[in-house]
Amino acid sequence: MVKMAKIFQSPAFGFLAIACLMVGFLISKTVSNVGFLFAGLFVIARAESAVKWMRHPWLITFGLLSVWVILADMYWNGWGFLQGRGLMKAVLYLLPVFVMSFAPDQKWINRAHYLIIGCMIWSSLFSLWLYGSSLDQVNLMYKTAKVIRTLAYKDHIRIGWMTVVSMLLAGYTFLHEDNRKVRIALGLYVLFQFVFLHILGSKMGLITLYLSIFILITIMAVRHNARGLWLFPLLIIIPYIAYKTIPSLTERVNYTIYDFNHYIKGEYKTGLSDATRINSIKAGIDIIRQNPWKGTGFIGLDKATDEWYNKNLPELAPSDRFIPISEVLVYWAGGGIIGLLIILTHILLPFLYRKLRTSVWFLTYFIPISLSLWVETHFENQLPLSMYGLMTGWFYYLAVRSQARINP
């Protein structure tokens, strides 16, 4: 028993958990579940450290994001809460606690970063291979709401986001790596993924990319007497050049304009992605107006949203009907005012901690992802919420590890 406990709390076992989570994210929910199990065993094996971190105010908000979903659904649906997403969201609490209990040294940090970088190389090469093998057909797809097929069950939104995250990790590793050849390889990796993101054309990926660059330049300018300000024009020049020279991005931008023009004219067409997002947000706002304090319950939100569509946009096909594509609205509409306060606390609380609000890496990671919670849903499916929990915990750890021994 003691021997098993030593295995479960070893850095190698923690690394294995991360490997399962990453591979699971790309190709298999079953492997992802194994990663959850390993992370859970690791936390149990390091219970003393884990319990300390579980009491940390910000990490508690991760737990509340799950617990309040369960409580709200129990209030509205009784035992029907078991059919909801509350239990699944428990990994939002598990994974940051796992990372903080892991507390890897620089050697294991680098290994984890190389693992994540390797996984995202695999992901990008897979999509580029499909793109190159049927170039004309894929470019025609970009005239609609479709993009190149990706791993992660075709979730190009999360693939784009995780690609940017891997670039940030490559930048962090670059600054902590002494080997010149490895540093060159990391630089080439960032350049490769920069080009890939423009070929993929994921709006989430590109917005995250340029917002992250903007944050980095701004921090550089503030801390180093306006050094780096000359880079700001590149944030306009580079996207323009990419739009003019990369066919898939050209078609993606043109379709977005086409989508928006149809929406503002009130002309309904199946599959208009941005119009679908706006309609879902309008549905969420109206549902909140009717139930601002108690909400509908998170299970009940599906029914309330469908009723809104039947009343206001009956012509919309079932494939174009979604719960509010905004995590903030989901928590307010489903969990009432307490749900809203929980998710806003989760978003804002990190900025009260000096180590977090002064960390370049944490700010560059967390500001874009926290802003996206207003226009995306990262907690409503297993794989996106697993990556959010893991990566947010990871950048939190990178921000506070300046101490030789970190404690909550």
C-alpha positions as CSV (number, residue, x, y, z in Angstrom):
1,M,0.0,0.0,0.0
2,V,2.8,2.4,0.9
3,K,4.6,1.5,-2.3
4,M,1.4,2.3,-4.4
5,A,1.0,5.6,-2.5
6,K,4.6,6.5,-3.5
7,I,3.9,5.7,-7.1
8,F,0.7,7.8,-7.2
9,Q,2.4,10.9,-5.7
10,S,5.5,10.7,-7.9
11,P,6.2,13.4,-10.5
12,A,6.2,10.8,-13.2
13,F,2.6,9.8,-12.3
14,G,1.6,13.4,-12.4
15,F,3.2,13.8,-15.8
16,L,1.3,10.7,-16.9
17,A,-2.0,12.3,-15.8
18,I,-1.2,15.3,-18.0
19,A,-0.3,13.1,-20.9
20,C,-3.6,11.3,-20.7
21,L,-5.5,14.6,-20.5
22,M,-3.7,16.0,-23.5
23,V,-4.1,12.9,-25.7
24,G,-7.7,12.5,-24.5
25,F,-8.4,16.1,-25.5
26,L,-7.2,15.4,-29.0
27,I,-8.6,11.9,-29.7
28,S,-10.5,10.1,-26.9
29,K,-12.8,11.0,-24.1
30,T,-12.0,7.6,-22.6
31,V,-8.3,8.5,-22.3
32,S,-9.3,11.9,-20.9
33,N,-11.3,10.0,-18.2
34,V,-8.2,8.0,-17.3
35,G,-6.4,11.3,-17.0
36,F,-9.1,12.5,-14.5
37,L,-8.7,9.3,-12.5
38,F,-4.9,9.6,-12.4
39,A,-5.2,13.3,-11.4
40,G,-7.6,12.2,-8.6
41,L,-5.3,9.5,-7.4
42,F,-2.4,12.0,-7.4
43,V,-4.4,14.5,-5.3
44,I,-5.4,11.8,-2.8
45,A,-1.8,10.6,-2.5
46,R,-0.7,14.2,-1.8
47,A,-3.7,14.9,0.4
48,E,-2.0,17.2,2.8
49,S,-0.8,19.6,0.1
50,A,-4.1,19.3,-1.8
51,V,-6.3,20.1,1.2
52,K,-4.3,23.3,1.7
53,W,-4.8,24.4,-1.9
54,M,-8.5,23.4,-1.8
55,R,-9.0,26.2,0.8
56,H,-7.4,28.8,-1.4
57,P,-10.1,31.5,-2.2
58,W,-9.7,31.5,-5.9
59,L,-9.5,27.7,-6.2
60,I,-12.7,27.6,-4.2
61,T,-14.4,29.4,-7.0
62,F,-13.5,26.5,-9.4
63,G,-15.4,24.2,-7.0
64,L,-18.4,26.6,-6.8
65,L,-18.7,26.6,-10.6
66,S,-19.5,22.9,-10.2
67,V,-21.3,22.8,-6.8
68,W,-23.8,25.6,-7.7
69,V,-24.8,23.8,-10.9
70,I,-25.6,20.7,-8.8
71,L,-27.5,22.7,-6.1
72,A,-29.5,24.7,-8.7
73,D,-30.5,21.6,-10.5
74,M,-31.4,19.8,-7.3
75,Y,-33.6,22.7,-6.4
76,W,-35.4,22.6,-9.7
77,N,-35.2,19.0,-10.6
78,G,-34.6,16.9,-7.5
79,W,-32.7,13.8,-8.3
80,G,-32.9,14.8,-11.9
81,F,-29.7,16.8,-11.2
82,L,-27.8,13.5,-12.0
83,Q,-28.7,14.1,-15.6
84,G,-27.1,17.6,-15.6
85,R,-23.5,18.7,-16.1
86,G,-22.7,19.6,-12.5
87,L,-20.9,16.4,-11.6
88,M,-18.9,16.6,-14.9
89,K,-17.8,20.1,-13.9
90,A,-16.2,18.8,-10.7
91,V,-13.0,18.4,-12.8
92,L,-12.8,22.2,-12.8
93,Y,-11.9,22.0,-9.1
94,L,-9.9,18.8,-9.4
95,L,-7.4,19.9,-12.1
96,P,-6.1,23.2,-10.6
97,V,-5.7,21.4,-7.2
98,F,-3.9,18.6,-9.0
99,V,-1.5,21.1,-10.6
100,M,-0.8,22.9,-7.4
101,S,-0.2,19.7,-5.5
102,F,2.0,18.5,-8.3
103,A,4.2,21.6,-7.9
104,P,6.7,20.4,-10.6
105,D,10.3,21.7,-10.7
106,Q,11.7,23.2,-13.8
107,K,12.7,19.8,-15.2
108,W,9.1,18.5,-15.1
109,I,7.7,21.8,-16.2
110,N,9.8,21.6,-19.4
111,R,8.8,18.0,-19.9
112,A,5.1,18.9,-19.6
113,H,5.6,21.8,-22.0
114,Y,7.4,19.6,-24.6
115,L,4.5,17.1,-24.2
116,I,1.9,19.8,-24.9
117,I,3.9,21.3,-27.8
118,G,4.3,17.8,-29.3
119,C,0.6,17.2,-29.0
120,M,-0.3,20.5,-30.7
121,I,2.3,19.8,-33.5
122,W,0.5,16.5,-34.1
123,S,-2.9,18.4,-34.2
124,S,-1.7,21.0,-36.6
125,L,0.1,18.6,-38.9
126,F,-3.1,16.5,-39.1
127,S,-5.2,19.5,-40.2
128,L,-2.5,20.7,-42.6
129,W,-2.3,17.3,-44.2
130,L,-6.0,17.3,-44.8
131,Y,-5.8,20.9,-46.1
132,G,-3.0,20.0,-48.5
133,S,-4.6,16.8,-49.8
134,S,-7.7,18.6,-51.0
135,L,-6.8,22.3,-51.2
136,D,-9.5,23.4,-53.6
137,Q,-12.3,21.5,-51.8
138,V,-11.2,22.9,-48.4
139,N,-11.1,26.5,-49.7
140,L,-14.7,26.0,-50.9
141,M,-15.7,24.9,-47.4
142,Y,-14.4,28.2,-46.1
143,K,-17.1,29.9,-48.2
144,T,-19.5,28.5,-45.6
145,A,-19.2,28.2,-41.8
146,K,-16.9,25.2,-42.1
147,V,-13.1,25.1,-41.5
148,I,-10.4,22.4,-41.9
149,R,-11.2,19.3,-40.0
150,T,-9.3,19.2,-36.7
151,L,-8.7,16.8,-33.9
152,A,-10.5,17.3,-30.5
153,Y,-13.7,15.9,-32.2
154,K,-13.6,18.7,-34.8
155,D,-13.6,21.4,-32.2
156,H,-11.6,24.0,-34.1
157,I,-12.5,26.7,-31.5
158,R,-10.6,24.8,-28.7
159,I,-7.9,23.7,-31.1
160,G,-7.2,27.3,-32.0
161,W,-7.2,28.3,-28.4
162,M,-4.9,25.5,-27.2
163,T,-2.5,26.2,-30.1
164,V,-2.1,29.8,-28.7
165,V,-1.7,28.4,-25.2
166,S,1.1,26.0,-26.5
167,M,2.8,29.0,-28.1
168,L,2.8,30.8,-24.7
169,L,4.3,27.7,-23.1
170,A,6.9,27.6,-25.8
171,G,7.8,31.2,-25.0
172,Y,8.1,30.5,-21.3
173,T,10.3,27.5,-22.0
174,F,12.5,29.5,-24.4
175,L,13.4,31.8,-21.6
176,H,14.2,28.9,-19.2
177,E,16.2,26.9,-21.8
178,D,20.0,27.1,-22.1
179,N,20.4,24.9,-25.2
180,R,20.7,27.1,-28.2
181,K,19.4,24.5,-30.6
182,V,16.3,23.9,-28.5
183,R,15.7,27.6,-28.3
184,I,15.8,27.9,-32.1
185,A,13.4,24.9,-32.3
186,L,11.0,26.6,-29.9
187,G,11.2,29.8,-31.9
188,L,10.4,27.9,-35.1
189,Y,7.5,26.2,-33.4
190,V,5.9,29.5,-32.5
191,L,6.4,30.7,-36.1
192,F,4.9,27.5,-37.5
193,Q,1.8,27.7,-35.3
194,F,1.4,31.4,-36.0
195,V,1.1,30.5,-39.7
196,F,-1.1,27.5,-39.0
197,L,-3.6,29.6,-37.0
198,H,-4.1,31.9,-40.0
199,I,-4.6,28.9,-42.3
200,L,-7.1,27.4,-39.8
201,G,-9.0,30.7,-39.5
202,S,-10.5,29.9,-36.1
203,K,-11.8,33.2,-34.8
204,M,-11.3,32.2,-31.2
205,G,-7.7,31.2,-32.0
206,L,-6.9,34.4,-33.9
207,I,-8.5,36.8,-31.4
208,T,-6.7,35.0,-28.6
209,L,-3.4,35.2,-30.5
210,Y,-3.5,38.9,-31.3
211,L,-5.0,39.8,-27.9
212,S,-2.1,37.9,-26.2
213,I,0.4,39.7,-28.4
214,F,-1.2,43.0,-27.6
215,I,-1.0,42.3,-23.8
216,L,2.7,41.3,-24.2
217,I,3.6,44.5,-26.1
218,T,1.6,46.6,-23.6
219,I,3.4,45.1,-20.6
220,M,6.7,45.5,-22.3
221,A,6.0,49.2,-23.0
222,V,4.8,49.9,-19.5
223,R,7.8,48.1,-17.8
224,H,10.5,49.2,-20.2
225,N,9.8,52.9,-20.9
226,A,7.7,52.5,-24.1
227,R,10.1,49.9,-25.6
228,G,8.2,47.8,-28.1
229,L,5.6,50.4,-29.0
230,W,6.8,50.1,-32.6
231,L,5.3,46.6,-32.7
232,F,1.7,47.8,-32.4
233,P,1.3,48.6,-36.1
234,L,2.2,45.0,-36.9
235,L,-1.0,44.0,-35.2
236,I,-2.8,45.6,-38.2
237,I,-0.3,45.0,-40.9
238,I,0.3,41.2,-40.4
239,P,-3.5,40.3,-40.3
240,Y,-4.0,42.3,-43.4
241,I,-1.2,40.6,-45.3
242,A,-2.5,37.2,-44.1
243,Y,-6.0,38.1,-45.3
244,K,-4.6,39.0,-48.7
245,T,-2.3,36.0,-49.1
246,I,-3.9,33.0,-47.3
247,P,-6.9,31.7,-49.3
248,S,-8.6,30.0,-46.4
249,L,-8.4,33.1,-44.2
250,T,-9.6,35.2,-47.1
251,E,-12.7,33.1,-47.4
252,R,-13.2,32.9,-43.7
253,V,-13.2,36.7,-43.3
254,N,-15.5,37.1,-46.4
255,Y,-17.9,34.6,-45.0
256,T,-18.0,36.3,-41.6
257,I,-18.9,39.6,-43.3
258,Y,-21.5,37.8,-45.4
259,D,-22.9,36.2,-42.2
260,F,-23.2,39.5,-40.4
261,N,-24.8,41.2,-43.4
262,H,-27.5,38.6,-43.5
263,Y,-28.1,38.9,-39.8
264,I,-28.6,42.7,-39.8
265,K,-31.0,42.4,-42.7
266,G,-33.0,39.8,-40.9
267,E,-32.5,37.2,-43.6
268,Y,-32.4,33.8,-42.1
269,K,-30.2,31.1,-43.6
270,T,-29.3,27.8,-42.0
271,G,-25.7,27.6,-40.6
272,L,-24.9,31.2,-40.1
273,S,-22.5,30.8,-37.3
274,D,-22.3,34.4,-35.9
275,A,-26.0,34.9,-36.3
276,T,-26.6,31.7,-34.3
277,R,-24.3,33.0,-31.6
278,I,-26.1,36.4,-31.4
279,N,-29.5,34.7,-31.3
280,S,-28.4,32.5,-28.5
281,I,-27.2,35.5,-26.5
282,K,-30.5,37.3,-27.1
283,A,-32.3,34.2,-25.8
284,G,-30.2,34.2,-22.7
285,I,-30.8,37.8,-22.0
286,D,-34.6,37.4,-22.3
287,I,-34.5,34.3,-20.1
288,I,-32.6,36.3,-17.5
289,R,-35.1,39.1,-17.6
290,Q,-37.8,36.6,-16.7
291,N,-35.8,34.8,-14.0
292,P,-33.1,37.2,-12.8
293,W,-32.9,36.0,-9.2
294,K,-33.4,32.2,-9.1
295,G,-32.7,31.3,-12.7
296,T,-34.2,28.3,-14.5
297,G,-31.8,25.6,-13.3
298,F,-29.1,24.5,-15.6
299,I,-31.1,21.5,-16.9
300,G,-34.1,23.8,-17.3
301,L,-32.1,26.2,-19.4
302,D,-32.3,23.9,-22.3
303,K,-36.1,23.8,-22.2
304,A,-36.3,27.6,-21.6
305,T,-34.1,28.3,-24.5
306,D,-36.1,26.0,-26.8
307,E,-39.3,27.7,-25.8
308,W,-37.7,31.1,-26.6
309,Y,-36.8,30.0,-30.1
310,N,-40.3,28.5,-30.6
311,K,-41.8,31.9,-29.6
312,N,-39.3,34.3,-31.2
313,L,-37.6,32.5,-34.1
314,P,-39.7,29.5,-35.0
315,E,-38.1,29.3,-38.4
316,L,-34.7,28.4,-37.0
317,A,-33.7,24.8,-37.6
318,P,-32.9,22.6,-34.5
319,S,-29.2,22.7,-35.6
320,D,-29.2,26.5,-35.1
321,R,-30.7,26.5,-31.6
322,F,-28.2,26.7,-28.7
323,I,-28.2,27.6,-25.1
324,P,-26.6,31.1,-24.7
325,I,-23.1,30.9,-26.2
326,S,-21.8,32.8,-23.2
327,E,-20.6,31.1,-20.0
328,V,-21.5,34.2,-18.0
329,L,-25.1,34.2,-19.3
330,V,-25.3,30.4,-18.8
331,Y,-24.5,30.8,-15.1
332,W,-26.9,33.8,-14.7
333,A,-29.8,32.3,-16.6
334,G,-29.3,28.8,-15.1
335,G,-28.1,29.6,-11.6
336,G,-29.7,33.0,-11.0
337,I,-27.9,35.9,-9.3
338,I,-25.7,33.6,-7.2
339,G,-24.5,31.9,-10.3
340,L,-23.6,35.2,-11.8
341,L,-21.7,36.3,-8.7
342,I,-19.8,33.0,-8.7
343,I,-18.6,33.3,-12.2
344,L,-17.8,37.0,-11.9
345,T,-15.8,36.3,-8.7
346,H,-14.0,33.5,-10.6
347,I,-13.1,36.0,-13.3
348,L,-12.1,39.0,-11.2
349,L,-10.6,37.5,-8.0
350,P,-7.1,36.6,-9.5
351,F,-6.5,40.3,-10.1
352,L,-6.5,40.9,-6.4
353,Y,-3.4,38.8,-6.0
354,R,-0.2,40.6,-6.7
355,K,1.6,37.5,-7.9
356,L,-1.1,37.0,-10.5
357,R,-1.7,40.6,-11.7
358,T,2.1,41.1,-12.1
359,S,2.8,37.9,-13.9
360,V,3.3,38.4,-17.6
361,W,2.5,34.7,-18.4
362,F,-0.6,34.6,-16.3
363,L,-2.0,37.9,-17.6
364,T,-1.3,36.9,-21.2
365,Y,-3.1,33.6,-20.7
366,F,-5.9,34.6,-18.4
367,I,-7.2,37.9,-19.8
368,P,-8.1,36.5,-23.2
369,I,-9.7,33.3,-21.8
370,S,-11.6,35.2,-19.1
371,L,-12.9,37.7,-21.7
372,S,-14.0,34.8,-23.9
373,L,-16.3,33.5,-21.1
374,W,-18.6,36.3,-22.2
375,V,-18.9,35.0,-25.7
376,E,-18.0,31.3,-25.5
377,T,-19.0,28.3,-23.4
378,H,-15.9,26.5,-22.1
379,F,-17.6,24.6,-19.2
380,E,-20.4,22.8,-21.0
381,N,-18.5,19.9,-22.5
382,Q,-16.0,17.5,-21.0
383,L,-12.9,18.2,-23.1
384,P,-13.1,22.1,-23.2
385,L,-13.6,22.3,-19.4
386,S,-10.7,19.8,-18.8
387,M,-8.3,22.0,-20.8
388,Y,-9.6,25.1,-19.0
389,G,-9.1,23.6,-15.6
390,L,-5.7,22.1,-16.5
391,M,-4.3,25.2,-18.3
392,T,-5.6,27.8,-15.9
393,G,-4.2,25.8,-12.9
394,W,-0.9,25.5,-14.8
395,F,-0.5,29.2,-15.5
396,Y,-1.5,30.0,-11.9
397,Y,1.3,27.7,-10.8
398,L,3.8,29.3,-13.1
399,A,2.9,32.7,-11.7
400,V,3.5,31.7,-8.0
401,R,6.4,29.3,-8.3
402,S,9.0,32.0,-7.7
403,Q,9.1,30.8,-4.1
404,A,11.2,27.8,-3.4
405,R,8.3,26.2,-1.5
406,I,4.9,27.6,-2.4
407,N,2.0,27.5,0.0
408,P,-1.5,28.8,-0.3
